[in-house]
Amino acid sequence: MADISKKWPDNQPGRYFVDDQCIDCDACRTEAPDNFTRNDDHGYSYVYKQPTTPDEEAKSQAALEACPVEAIGKEG
């Protein structure tokens, strides 16, 4: 389960976040490419745009569920 106290500082403020357990597997970027991207310098994903539409919300939730190490969390 993702730990909000260990979320990457790159994450945009909002409900979804990626923490330091990310293994850079590309699952979230595949599921929700409009919301997750990669920090190329350090090799991890983060939320660069919080979902604003029902479609983006569904894809972000799918990304959370697809994460093999549970590094994606959602507040609330």
C-alpha positions in Angstrom: 0.0 0.0 0.0 1.4 3.4 -1.0 2.6 5.6 1.8 1.7 9.3 1.5 4.6 10.3 3.7 6.9 8.8 1.1 5.4 10.2 -2.0 7.7 11.7 -4.6 7.8 15.5 -4.5 7.2 15.6 -8.3 3.6 14.5 -7.8 1.1 17.3 -8.5 -1.2 18.1 -5.6 -4.4 16.1 -5.5 -5.8 12.7 -4.7 -3.4 10.4 -6.6 0.3 10.1 -5.8 3.2 7.7 -6.4 5.6 6.9 -3.5 9.2 5.8 -3.3 8.4 2.1 -3.9 7.9 2.7 -7.6 10.0 0.2 -9.7 9.6 2.1 -13.0 7.6 -0.8 -14.6 5.6 1.5 -16.9 2.2 0.1 -15.9 0.7 3.4 -14.7 2.1 5.3 -17.8 0.5 2.6 -20.0 -2.9 2.7 -18.2 -3.1 6.5 -17.7 -0.6 8.3 -20.0 -2.3 11.6 -19.6 -1.8 11.6 -15.9 1.4 9.7 -15.1 4.9 10.3 -16.5 8.5 9.3 -15.8 11.3 11.1 -14.0 14.0 10.2 -16.4 16.8 11.4 -14.2 15.9 9.0 -11.3 13.8 6.3 -12.9 10.4 6.4 -11.3 6.9 7.5 -12.3 4.8 10.2 -10.7 1.5 12.0 -11.2 2.1 15.0 -13.4 -1.6 15.8 -14.0 -4.4 14.9 -11.6 -7.5 13.4 -13.3 -10.1 16.0 -14.2 -12.6 14.0 -16.2 -14.4 10.7 -15.6 -12.3 9.0 -18.2 -9.0 10.2 -16.6 -10.3 9.1 -13.2 -11.1 5.7 -14.5 -7.7 5.3 -16.1 -5.9 6.6 -13.0 -7.8 4.1 -10.9 -6.8 1.4 -13.4 -3.2 2.5 -13.0 -3.5 2.2 -9.2 -4.9 -1.3 -9.5 -2.2 -2.3 -12.1 0.8 -1.3 -10.0 2.6 -4.5 -9.1 4.2 -3.0 -6.0 1.3 -0.8 -4.8 3.3 2.4 -5.2 0.3 4.4 -6.3 -2.0 5.8 -3.7 -5.2 7.8 -3.5 -6.3 10.1 -0.7 -9.9 10.2 0.4 
